[in-house]
């Protein structure tokens, strides 16, 4: 089994190409606008980087031709 890739908000932001503050701010919105998946481990927020990739790919849009 492939080991899980886990990371912090900066690593998630790098994958998505957005500012880490955008991700942090979205976590506190109810409901969140982006809804980027994360996990709470104790007091820490941890991102499964493979889940981030899947979340990103699911939002692909094709331009109307």
PQR file with spaces between the fields and no chain letter, atoms N, CA, C, O and H, PARSE charges and radii, in Angstrom:
ATOM       1  N    UNK     1       0.839   -1.175    0.000 -0.4000 1.5000
ATOM       2  CA   UNK     1       0.000    0.000    0.000 -0.0000 2.0000
ATOM       3  C    UNK     1       0.892    1.249    0.000  0.5500 1.7000
ATOM       4  O    UNK     1       1.891    1.315    0.715 -0.5500 1.4000
ATOM       5  N    UNK     2       0.511    2.220   -0.806 -0.4000 1.5000
ATOM       6  CA   UNK     2       1.267    3.460   -0.916 -0.0000 2.0000
ATOM       7  C    UNK     2       1.086    4.305    0.347  0.5500 1.7000
ATOM       8  O    UNK     2      -0.042    4.470    0.812 -0.5500 1.4000
ATOM       9  H    UNK     2      -0.301    2.166   -1.387  0.4000 1.0000
ATOM      10  N    UNK     3       2.171    4.843    0.910 -0.4000 1.5000
ATOM      11  CA   UNK     3       2.025    5.678    2.108 -0.0000 2.0000
ATOM      12  C    UNK     3       1.254    6.957    1.786  0.5500 1.7000
ATOM      13  O    UNK     3       1.350    7.501    0.686 -0.5500 1.4000
ATOM      14  H    UNK     3       3.087    4.708    0.532  0.4000 1.0000
ATOM      15  N    UNK     4       0.490    7.422    2.772 -0.4000 1.5000
ATOM      16  CA   UNK     4      -0.296    8.645    2.618 -0.0000 2.0000
ATOM      17  C    UNK     4       0.639    9.852    2.601  0.5500 1.7000
ATOM      18  O    UNK     4       1.599    9.929    3.367 -0.5500 1.4000
ATOM      19  H    UNK     4       0.412    6.980    3.666  0.4000 1.0000
ATOM      20  N    UNK     5       0.336   10.774    1.722 -0.4000 1.5000
ATOM      21  CA   UNK     5       1.065   12.047    1.703 -0.0000 2.0000
ATOM      22  C    UNK     5       0.238   13.049    2.498  0.5500 1.7000
ATOM      23  O    UNK     5      -0.879   13.396    2.113 -0.5500 1.4000
ATOM      24  H    UNK     5      -0.445   10.711    1.100  0.4000 1.0000
ATOM      25  N    UNK     6       0.791   13.499    3.590 -0.4000 1.5000
ATOM      26  CA   UNK     6       0.093   14.471    4.428 -0.0000 2.0000
ATOM      27  C    UNK     6       0.918   15.736    4.490  0.5500 1.7000
ATOM      28  O    UNK     6       2.144   15.706    4.383 -0.5500 1.4000
ATOM      29  H    UNK     6       1.698   13.217    3.903  0.4000 1.0000
ATOM      30  N    UNK     7       0.216   16.865    4.669 -0.4000 1.5000
ATOM      31  CA   UNK     7       0.943   18.116    4.711 -0.0000 2.0000
ATOM      32  C    UNK     7       0.171   19.208    5.426  0.5500 1.7000
ATOM      33  O    UNK     7      -0.938   18.999    5.918 -0.5500 1.4000
ATOM      34  H    UNK     7      -0.780   16.889    4.756  0.4000 1.0000
ATOM      35  N    UNK     8       0.782   20.365    5.466 -0.4000 1.5000
ATOM      36  CA   UNK     8       0.170   21.510    6.124 -0.0000 2.0000
ATOM      37  C    UNK     8      -0.510   22.409    5.085  0.5500 1.7000
ATOM      38  O    UNK     8      -0.550   22.089    3.897 -0.5500 1.4000
ATOM      39  H    UNK     8       1.682   20.534    5.066  0.4000 1.0000
ATOM      40  N    UNK     9      -1.035   23.526    5.553 -0.4000 1.5000
ATOM      41  CA   UNK     9      -1.781   24.424    4.677 -0.0000 2.0000
ATOM      42  C    UNK     9      -0.882   25.000    3.577  0.5500 1.7000
ATOM      43  O    UNK     9      -1.349   25.246    2.465 -0.5500 1.4000
ATOM      44  H    UNK     9      -1.002   23.787    6.518  0.4000 1.0000
ATOM      45  N    UNK    10       0.382   25.214    3.875 -0.4000 1.5000
ATOM      46  CA   UNK    10       1.282   25.758    2.851 -0.0000 2.0000
ATOM      47  C    UNK    10       1.502   24.770    1.714  0.5500 1.7000
ATOM      48  O    UNK    10       1.573   25.165    0.550 -0.5500 1.4000
ATOM      49  H    UNK    10       0.761   25.015    4.778  0.4000 1.0000
ATOM      50  N    UNK    11       1.610   23.497    2.046 -0.4000 1.5000
ATOM      51  CA   UNK    11       1.786   22.480    1.012 -0.0000 2.0000
ATOM      52  C    UNK    11       0.514   22.321    0.190  0.5500 1.7000
ATOM      53  O    UNK    11       0.582   22.158   -1.028 -0.5500 1.4000
ATOM      54  H    UNK    11       1.552   23.177    2.992  0.4000 1.0000
ATOM      55  N    UNK    12      -0.642   22.367    0.840 -0.4000 1.5000
ATOM      56  CA   UNK    12      -1.911   22.292    0.115 -0.0000 2.0000
ATOM      57  C    UNK    12      -2.053   23.489   -0.820  0.5500 1.7000
ATOM      58  O    UNK    12      -2.478   23.340   -1.965 -0.5500 1.4000
ATOM      59  H    UNK    12      -0.697   22.500    1.830  0.4000 1.0000
ATOM      60  N    UNK    13      -1.696   24.674   -0.332 -0.4000 1.5000
ATOM      61  CA   UNK    13      -1.797   25.885   -1.148 -0.0000 2.0000
ATOM      62  C    UNK    13      -0.873   25.819   -2.356  0.5500 1.7000
ATOM      63  O    UNK    13      -1.229   26.275   -3.443 -0.5500 1.4000
ATOM      64  H    UNK    13      -1.350   24.796    0.598  0.4000 1.0000
ATOM      65  N    UNK    14       0.304   25.255   -2.166 -0.4000 1.5000
ATOM      66  CA   UNK    14       1.241   25.126   -3.281 -0.0000 2.0000
ATOM      67  C    UNK    14       0.675   24.219   -4.368  0.5500 1.7000
ATOM      68  O    UNK    14       0.794   24.531   -5.553 -0.5500 1.4000
ATOM      69  H    UNK    14       0.593   24.884   -1.284  0.4000 1.0000
ATOM      70  N    UNK    15       0.068   23.112   -3.987 -0.4000 1.5000
ATOM      71  CA   UNK    15      -0.532   22.199   -4.953 -0.0000 2.0000
ATOM      72  C    UNK    15      -1.636   22.904   -5.739  0.5500 1.7000
ATOM      73  O    UNK    15      -1.744   22.747   -6.955 -0.5500 1.4000
ATOM      74  H    UNK    15      -0.028   22.858   -3.024  0.4000 1.0000
ATOM      75  N    UNK    16      -2.457   23.686   -5.027 -0.4000 1.5000
ATOM      76  CA   UNK    16      -3.604   24.341   -5.654 -0.0000 2.0000
ATOM      77  C    UNK    16      -3.243   25.648   -6.359  0.5500 1.7000
ATOM      78  O    UNK    16      -4.019   26.155   -7.169 -0.5500 1.4000
ATOM      79  H    UNK    16      -2.370   23.814   -4.039  0.4000 1.0000
ATOM      80  N    UNK    17      -2.079   26.183   -6.053 -0.4000 1.5000
ATOM      81  CA   UNK    17      -1.674   27.432   -6.677 -0.0000 2.0000
ATOM      82  C    UNK    17      -2.426   28.641   -6.137  0.5500 1.7000
ATOM      83  O    UNK    17      -2.649   29.615   -6.856 -0.5500 1.4000
ATOM      84  H    UNK    17      -1.449   25.771   -5.395  0.4000 1.0000
ATOM      85  N    UNK    18      -2.814   28.574   -4.867 -0.4000 1.5000
ATOM      86  CA   UNK    18      -3.507   29.693   -4.229 -0.0000 2.0000
ATOM      87  C    UNK    18      -2.799   30.037   -2.922  0.5500 1.7000
ATOM      88  O    UNK    18      -1.953   29.281   -2.444 -0.5500 1.4000
ATOM      89  H    UNK    18      -2.632   27.784   -4.282  0.4000 1.0000
ATOM      90  N    UNK    19      -3.153   31.174   -2.358 -0.4000 1.5000
ATOM      91  CA   UNK    19      -2.539   31.624   -1.113 -0.0000 2.0000
ATOM      92  C    UNK    19      -3.038   30.780    0.061  0.5500 1.7000
ATOM      93  O    UNK    19      -4.212   30.410    0.107 -0.5500 1.4000
ATOM      94  H    UNK    19      -3.840   31.787   -2.746  0.4000 1.0000
ATOM      95  N    UNK    20      -2.159   30.480    0.996 -0.4000 1.5000
ATOM      96  CA   UNK    20      -2.551   29.670    2.154 -0.0000 2.0000
ATOM      97  C    UNK    20      -3.615   30.371    2.995  0.5500 1.7000
ATOM      98  O    UNK    20      -4.446   29.712    3.620 -0.5500 1.4000
ATOM      99  H    UNK    20      -1.206   30.781    0.958  0.4000 1.0000
ATOM     100  N    UNK    21      -3.594   31.705    3.012 -0.4000 1.5000
ATOM     101  CA   UNK    21      -4.612   32.443    3.779 -0.0000 2.0000
ATOM     102  C    UNK    21      -6.008   32.246    3.196  0.5500 1.7000
ATOM     103  O    UNK    21      -6.996   32.276    3.929 -0.5500 1.4000
ATOM     104  H    UNK    21      -2.919   32.241    2.504  0.4000 1.0000
ATOM     105  N    UNK    22      -6.094   32.048    1.895 -0.4000 1.5000
ATOM     106  CA   UNK    22      -7.385   31.772    1.266 -0.0000 2.0000
ATOM     107  C    UNK    22      -7.962   30.477    1.805  0.5500 1.7000
ATOM     108  O    UNK    22      -9.152   30.404    2.111 -0.5500 1.4000
ATOM     109  H    UNK    22      -5.292   32.024    1.299  0.4000 1.0000
ATOM     110  N    UNK    23      -7.128   29.457    1.922 -0.4000 1.5000
ATOM     111  CA   UNK    23      -7.566   28.166    2.450 -0.0000 2.0000
ATOM     112  C    UNK    23      -7.967   28.307    3.918  0.5500 1.7000
ATOM     113  O    UNK    23      -9.017   27.813    4.329 -0.5500 1.4000
ATOM     114  H    UNK    23      -6.161   29.516    1.673  0.4000 1.0000
ATOM     115  N    UNK    24      -7.133   28.979    4.702 -0.4000 1.5000
ATOM     116  CA   UNK    24      -7.425   29.153    6.127 -0.0000 2.0000
ATOM     117  C    UNK    24      -8.729   29.920    6.335  0.5500 1.7000
ATOM     118  O    UNK    24      -9.558   29.525    7.155 -0.5500 1.4000
ATOM     119  H    UNK    24      -6.280   29.381    4.369  0.4000 1.0000
ATOM     120  N    UNK    25      -8.911   31.008    5.602 -0.4000 1.5000
ATOM     121  CA   UNK    25     -10.135   31.801    5.739 -0.0000 2.0000
ATOM     122  C    UNK    25     -11.366   30.991    5.361  0.5500 1.7000
ATOM     123  O    UNK    25     -12.413   31.116    5.995 -0.5500 1.4000
ATOM     124  H    UNK    25      -8.238   31.329    4.936  0.4000 1.0000
ATOM     125  N    UNK    26     -11.246   30.167    4.336 -0.4000 1.5000
ATOM     126  CA   UNK    26     -12.387   29.370    3.887 -0.0000 2.0000
ATOM     127  C    UNK    26     -12.814   28.347    4.936  0.5500 1.7000
ATOM     128  O    UNK    26     -13.998   28.029    5.042 -0.5500 1.4000
ATOM     129  H    UNK    26     -10.396   30.065    3.820  0.4000 1.0000
ATOM     130  N    UNK    27     -11.859   27.829    5.714 -0.4000 1.5000
ATOM     131  CA   UNK    27     -12.194   26.857    6.765 -0.0000 2.0000
ATOM     132  C    UNK    27     -13.148   27.440    7.788  0.5500 1.7000
ATOM     133  O    UNK    27     -13.944   26.710    8.379 -0.5500 1.4000
ATOM     134  H    UNK    27     -10.897   28.088    5.628  0.4000 1.0000
ATOM     135  N    UNK    28     -13.080   28.757    8.007 -0.4000 1.5000
ATOM     136  CA   UNK    28     -13.899   29.399    9.036 -0.0000 2.0000
ATOM     137  C    UNK    28     -15.246   29.882    8.522  0.5500 1.7000
ATOM     138  O    UNK    28     -16.094   30.295    9.314 -0.5500 1.4000
ATOM     139  H    UNK    28     -12.433   29.350    7.527  0.4000 1.0000
ATOM     140  N    UNK    29     -15.458   29.839    7.213 -0.4000 1.5000
ATOM     141  CA   UNK    29     -16.739   30.266    6.653 -0.0000 2.0000
ATOM     142  C    UNK    29     -17.769   29.159    6.847  0.5500 1.7000
ATOM     143  O    UNK    29     -17.441   27.974    6.803 -0.5500 1.4000
ATOM     144  H    UNK    29     -14.770   29.504    6.570  0.4000 1.0000
ATOM     145  N    UNK    30     -19.007   29.560    7.059 -0.4000 1.5000
ATOM     146  CA   UNK    30     -20.087   28.590    7.210 -0.0000 2.0000
ATOM     147  C    UNK    30     -21.240   29.010    6.318  0.5500 1.7000
ATOM     148  O    UNK    30     -21.933   29.972    6.650 -0.5500 1.4000
ATOM     149  H    UNK    30     -19.273   30.523    7.094  0.4000 1.0000
ATOM     150  N    UNK    31     -21.476   28.342    5.211 -0.4000 1.5000
ATOM     151  CA   UNK    31     -20.710   27.195    4.686 -0.0000 2.0000
ATOM     152  C    UNK    31     -19.450   27.668    3.963  0.5500 1.7000
ATOM     153  O    UNK    31     -19.390   28.802    3.488 -0.5500 1.4000
ATOM     154  H    UNK    31     -20.913   27.561    4.941  0.4000 1.0000
ATOM     155  N    UNK    32     -18.451   26.798    3.884 -0.4000 1.5000
ATOM     156  CA   UNK    32     -17.231   27.182    3.168 -0.0000 2.0000
ATOM     157  C    UNK    32     -17.509   27.328    1.677  0.5500 1.7000
ATOM     158  O    UNK    32     -18.278   26.551    1.110 -0.5500 1.4000
ATOM     159  H    UNK    32     -18.500   25.877    4.270  0.4000 1.0000
ATOM     160  N    UNK    33     -16.894   28.307    1.046 -0.4000 1.5000
ATOM     161  CA   UNK    33     -17.072   28.524   -0.388 -0.0000 2.0000
ATOM     162  C    UNK    33     -16.318   27.471   -1.191  0.5500 1.7000
ATOM     163  O    UNK    33     -16.840   26.935   -2.169 -0.5500 1.4000
ATOM     164  H    UNK    33     -16.269   28.938    1.506  0.4000 1.0000
ATOM     165  N    UNK    34     -15.085   27.176   -0.773 -0.4000 1.5000
ATOM     166  CA   UNK    34     -14.261   26.218   -1.509 -0.0000 2.0000
ATOM     167  C    UNK    34     -14.475   24.782   -1.036  0.5500 1.7000
ATOM     168  O    UNK    34     -14.583   23.870   -1.856 -0.5500 1.4000
ATOM     169  H    UNK    34     -14.661   27.611    0.022  0.4000 1.0000
ATOM     170  N    UNK    35     -14.538   24.578    0.259 -0.4000 1.5000
ATOM     171  CA   UNK    35     -14.754   23.240    0.803 -0.0000 2.0000
ATOM     172  C    UNK    35     -13.584   22.301    0.616  0.5500 1.7000
ATOM     173  O    UNK    35     -13.771   21.112    0.359 -0.5500 1.4000
ATOM     174  H    UNK    35     -14.451   25.319    0.925  0.4000 1.0000
ATOM     175  N    UNK    36     -12.380   22.826    0.744 -0.4000 1.5000
ATOM     176  CA   UNK    36     -11.185   22.000    0.590 -0.0000 2.0000
ATOM     177  C    UNK    36     -11.117   21.025    1.764  0.5500 1.7000
ATOM     178  O    UNK    36     -11.206   21.445    2.918 -0.5500 1.4000
ATOM     179  H    UNK    36     -12.228   23.792    0.953  0.4000 1.0000
ATOM     180  N    UNK    37     -10.960   19.717    1.483 -0.4000 1.5000
ATOM     181  CA   UNK    37     -10.978   18.720    2.567 -0.0000 2.0000
ATOM     182  C    UNK    37      -9.743   18.804    3.463  0.5500 1.7000
ATOM     183  O    UNK    37      -8.622   18.995    2.992 -0.5500 1.4000
ATOM     184  H    UNK    37     -10.889   19.376    0.546  0.4000 1.0000
ATOM     185  N    UNK    38      -9.982   18.656    4.772 -0.4000 1.5000
ATOM     186  CA   UNK    38      -8.892   18.657    5.751 -0.0000 2.0000
ATOM     187  C    UNK    38      -9.270   17.773    6.925  0.5500 1.7000
ATOM     188  O    UNK    38     -10.421   17.356    7.059 -0.5500 1.4000
ATOM     189  H    UNK    38     -10.893   18.501    5.155  0.4000 1.0000
ATOM     190  N    UNK    39      -8.297   17.491    7.771 -0.4000 1.5000
ATOM     191  CA   UNK    39      -8.492   16.668    8.963 -0.0000 2.0000
ATOM     192  C    UNK    39      -7.986   17.435   10.170  0.5500 1.7000
ATOM     193  O    UNK    39      -7.019   18.190   10.071 -0.5500 1.4000
ATOM     194  H    UNK    39      -7.362   17.829    7.663  0.4000 1.0000
ATOM     195  N    UNK    40      -8.630   17.245   11.302 -0.4000 1.5000
ATOM     196  CA   UNK    40      -8.146   17.807   12.563 -0.0000 2.0000
ATOM     197  C    UNK    40      -7.484   16.677   13.338  0.5500 1.7000
ATOM     198  O    UNK    40      -8.103   15.641   13.577 -0.5500 1.4000
ATOM     199  H    UNK    40      -9.415   16.632   11.383  0.4000 1.0000
ATOM     200  N    UNK    41      -6.237   16.870   13.728 -0.4000 1.5000
ATOM     201  CA   UNK    41      -5.491   15.904   14.523 -0.0000 2.0000
ATOM     202  C    UNK    41      -5.042   16.659   15.770  0.5500 1.7000
ATOM     203  O    UNK    41      -4.086   17.434   15.735 -0.5500 1.4000
ATOM     204  H    UNK    41      -5.734   17.712   13.533  0.4000 1.0000
ATOM     205  N    UNK    42      -5.748   16.418   16.866 -0.4000 1.5000
ATOM     206  CA   UNK    42      -5.511   17.230   18.053 -0.0000 2.0000
ATOM     207  C    UNK    42      -5.891   18.656   17.723  0.5500 1.7000
ATOM     208  O    UNK    42      -7.021   18.910   17.306 -0.5500 1.4000
ATOM     209  H    UNK    42      -6.524   15.789   16.895  0.4000 1.0000
ATOM     210  N    UNK    43      -4.986   19.580   17.895 -0.4000 1.5000
ATOM     211  CA   UNK    43      -5.241   20.969   17.555 -0.0000 2.0000
ATOM     212  C    UNK    43      -4.711   21.360   16.185  0.5500 1.7000
ATOM     213  O    UNK    43      -4.816   22.518   15.782 -0.5500 1.4000
ATOM     214  H    UNK    43      -4.068   19.374   18.233  0.4000 1.0000
ATOM     215  N    UNK    44      -4.146   20.404   15.475 -0.4000 1.5000
ATOM     216  CA   UNK    44      -3.538   20.687   14.170 -0.0000 2.0000
ATOM     217  C    UNK    44      -4.495   20.406   13.032  0.5500 1.7000
ATOM     218  O    UNK    44      -5.346   19.521   13.118 -0.5500 1.4000
ATOM     219  H    UNK    44      -4.061   19.463   15.803  0.4000 1.0000
ATOM     220  N    UNK    45      -4.344   21.168   11.969 -0.4000 1.5000
ATOM     221  CA   UNK    45      -5.069   20.917   10.724 -0.0000 2.0000
ATOM     222  C    UNK    45      -4.088   20.238    9.780  0.5500 1.7000
ATOM     223  O    UNK    45      -2.990   20.741    9.541 -0.5500 1.4000
ATOM     224  H    UNK    45      -3.653   21.887   11.899  0.4000 1.0000
ATOM     225  N    UNK    46      -4.498   19.086    9.244 -0.4000 1.5000
ATOM     226  CA   UNK    46      -3.639   18.305    8.363 -0.0000 2.0000
ATOM     227  C    UNK    46      -4.390   18.046    7.058  0.5500 1.7000
ATOM     228  O    UNK    46      -5.583   17.742    7.061 -0.5500 1.4000
ATOM     229  H    UNK    46      -5.390   18.678    9.438  0.4000 1.0000
ATOM     230  N    UNK    47      -3.679   18.171    5.963 -0.4000 1.5000
ATOM     231  CA   UNK    47      -4.263   17.929    4.645 -0.0000 2.0000
ATOM     232  C    UNK    47      -3.692   16.639    4.073  0.5500 1.7000
ATOM     233  O    UNK    47      -2.483   16.411    4.115 -0.5500 1.4000
ATOM     234  H    UNK    47      -2.710   18.417    5.961  0.4000 1.0000
ATOM     235  N    UNK    48      -4.569   15.801    3.538 -0.4000 1.5000
ATOM     236  CA   UNK    48      -4.142   14.633    2.780 -0.0000 2.0000
ATOM     237  C    UNK    48      -3.885   15.157    1.371  0.5500 1.7000
ATOM     238  O    UNK    48      -4.827   15.520    0.666 -0.5500 1.4000
ATOM     239  H    UNK    48      -5.551   15.987    3.503  0.4000 1.0000
ATOM     240  N    UNK    49      -2.640   15.200    0.961 -0.4000 1.5000
ATOM     241  CA   UNK    49      -2.286   15.828   -0.304 -0.0000 2.0000
ATOM     242  C    UNK    49      -2.859   15.088   -1.508  0.5500 1.7000
ATOM     243  O    UNK    49      -3.084   15.692   -2.557 -0.5500 1.4000
ATOM     244  H    UNK    49      -1.875   14.905    1.534  0.4000 1.0000
ATOM     245  N    UNK    50      -3.095   13.786   -1.364 -0.4000 1.5000
ATOM     246  CA   UNK    50      -3.759   13.049   -2.445 -0.0000 2.0000
ATOM     247  C    UNK    50      -5.225   13.464   -2.539  0.5500 1.7000
ATOM     248  O    UNK    50      -5.766   13.559   -3.641 -0.5500 1.4000
ATOM     249  H    UNK    50      -2.912   13.296   -0.512  0.4000 1.0000
ATOM     250  N    UNK    51      -5.877   13.711   -1.401 -0.4000 1.5000
ATOM     251  CA   UNK    51      -7.259   14.202   -1.410 -0.0000 2.0000
ATOM     252  C    UNK    51      -7.337   15.582   -2.049  0.5500 1.7000
ATOM     253  O    UNK    51      -8.295   15.887   -2.759 -0.5500 1.4000
ATOM     254  H    UNK    51      -5.438   13.633   -0.506  0.4000 1.0000
ATOM     255  N    UNK    52      -6.341   16.410   -1.800 -0.4000 1.5000
ATOM     256  CA   UNK    52      -6.299   17.743   -2.397 -0.0000 2.0000
ATOM     257  C    UNK    52      -6.232   17.624   -3.917  0.5500 1.7000
ATOM     258  O    UNK    52      -6.944   18.338   -4.624 -0.5500 1.4000
ATOM     259  H    UNK    52      -5.563   16.163   -1.223  0.4000 1.0000
ATOM     260  N    UNK    53      -5.391   16.737   -4.421 -0.4000 1.5000
ATOM     261  CA   UNK    53      -5.287   16.509   -5.867 -0.0000 2.0000
ATOM     262  C    UNK    53      -6.628   16.039   -6.436  0.5500 1.7000
ATOM     263  O    UNK    53      -7.070   16.526   -7.477 -0.5500 1.4000
ATOM     264  H    UNK    53      -4.813   16.157   -3.846  0.4000 1.0000
ATOM     265  N    UNK    54      -7.269   15.095   -5.752 -0.4000 1.5000
ATOM     266  CA   UNK    54      -8.568   14.575   -6.206 -0.0000 2.0000
ATOM     267  C    UNK    54      -9.615   15.673   -6.198  0.5500 1.7000
ATOM     268  O    UNK    54     -10.388   15.795   -7.148 -0.5500 1.4000
ATOM     269  H    UNK    54      -6.911   14.700   -4.907  0.4000 1.0000
ATOM     270  N    UNK    55      -9.653   16.479   -5.136 -0.4000 1.5000
ATOM     271  CA   UNK    55     -10.595   17.590   -5.028 -0.0000 2.0000
ATOM     272  C    UNK    55     -10.390   18.555   -6.186  0.5500 1.7000
ATOM     273  O    UNK    55     -11.355   19.012   -6.799 -0.5500 1.4000
ATOM     274  H    UNK    55      -9.025   16.379   -4.364  0.4000 1.0000
ATOM     275  N    UNK    56      -9.129   18.864   -6.486 -0.4000 1.5000
ATOM     276  CA   UNK    56      -8.797   19.784   -7.563 -0.0000 2.0000
ATOM     277  C    UNK    56      -9.245   19.229   -8.917  0.5500 1.7000
ATOM     278  O    UNK    56      -9.858   19.947   -9.707 -0.5500 1.4000
ATOM     279  H    UNK    56      -8.345   18.493   -5.988  0.4000 1.0000
ATOM     280  N    UNK    57      -8.947   17.970   -9.185 -0.4000 1.5000
ATOM     281  CA   UNK    57      -9.308   17.365  -10.465 -0.0000 2.0000
ATOM     282  C    UNK    57     -10.821   17.301  -10.665  0.5500 1.7000
ATOM     283  O    UNK    57     -11.304   17.400  -11.793 -0.5500 1.4000
ATOM     284  H    UNK    57      -8.450   17.386   -8.543  0.4000 1.0000
ATOM     285  N    UNK    58     -11.567   17.136   -9.577 -0.4000 1.5000
ATOM     286  CA   UNK    58     -13.027   17.052   -9.661 -0.0000 2.0000
ATOM     287  C    UNK    58     -13.650   18.387  -10.068  0.5500 1.7000
ATOM     288  O    UNK    58     -14.816   18.421  -10.462 -0.5500 1.4000
ATOM     289  H    UNK    58     -11.175   17.056   -8.661  0.4000 1.0000
ATOM     290  N    UNK    59     -12.906   19.476   -9.981 -0.4000 1.5000
ATOM     291  CA   UNK    59     -13.431   20.789  -10.315 -0.0000 2.0000
ATOM     292  C    UNK    59     -13.032   21.256  -11.710  0.5500 1.7000
ATOM     293  O    UNK    59     -13.172   22.434  -12.038 -0.5500 1.4000
ATOM     294  H    UNK    59     -11.959   19.448   -9.661  0.4000 1.0000
ATOM     295  N    UNK    60     -12.548   20.355  -12.510 -0.4000 1.5000
ATOM     296  CA   UNK    60     -12.146   20.693  -13.877 -0.0000 2.0000
ATOM     297  C    UNK    60     -13.372   21.055  -14.695  0.5500 1.7000
ATOM     298  O    UNK    60     -14.400   20.380  -14.640 -0.5500 1.4000
ATOM     299  H    UNK    60     -12.435   19.398  -12.244  0.4000 1.0000
ATOM     300  N    UNK    61     -13.246   22.121  -15.447 -0.4000 1.5000
ATOM     301  CA   UNK    61     -14.311   22.565  -16.332 -0.0000 2.0000
ATOM     302  C    UNK    61     -13.793   22.661  -17.749  0.5500 1.7000
ATOM     303  O    UNK    61     -12.656   23.072  -17.977 -0.5500 1.4000
ATOM     304  H    UNK    61     -12.411   22.670  -15.493  0.4000 1.0000
ATOM     305  N    UNK    62     -14.622   22.284  -18.693 -0.4000 1.5000
ATOM     306  CA   UNK    62     -14.272   22.419  -20.086 -0.0000 2.0000
ATOM     307  C    UNK    62     -14.930   23.682  -20.643  0.5500 1.7000
ATOM     308  O    UNK    62     -16.104   23.940  -20.377 -0.5500 1.4000
ATOM     309  H    UNK    62     -15.546   21.951  -18.508  0.4000 1.0000
ATOM     310  N    UNK    63     -14.185   24.456  -21.404 -0.4000 1.5000
ATOM     311  CA   UNK    63     -14.788   25.660  -21.966 -0.0000 2.0000
ATOM     312  C    UNK    63     -15.880   25.309  -22.973  0.5500 1.7000
ATOM     313  O    UNK    63     -15.804   24.289  -23.658 -0.5500 1.4000
ATOM     314  H    UNK    63     -13.232   24.246  -21.620  0.4000 1.0000
ATOM     315  N    UNK    64     -16.867   26.145  -23.051 -0.4000 1.5000
ATOM     316  CA   UNK    64     -17.963   25.947  -24.006 -0.0000 2.0000
ATOM     317  C    UNK    64     -17.441   26.339  -25.389  0.5500 1.7000
ATOM     318  O    UNK    64     -16.862   27.407  -25.582 -0.5500 1.4000
ATOM     319  H    UNK    64     -16.929   26.974  -22.495  0.4000 1.0000
ATOM     320  N    UNK    65     -17.666   25.448  -26.328 -0.4000 1.5000
ATOM     321  CA   UNK    65     -17.181   25.744  -27.690 -0.0000 2.0000
ATOM     322  C    UNK    65     -18.316   26.052  -28.626  0.5500 1.7000
ATOM     323  O    UNK    65     -18.088   26.322  -29.805 -0.5500 1.4000
ATOM     324  H    UNK    65     -18.137   24.580  -26.171  0.4000 1.0000
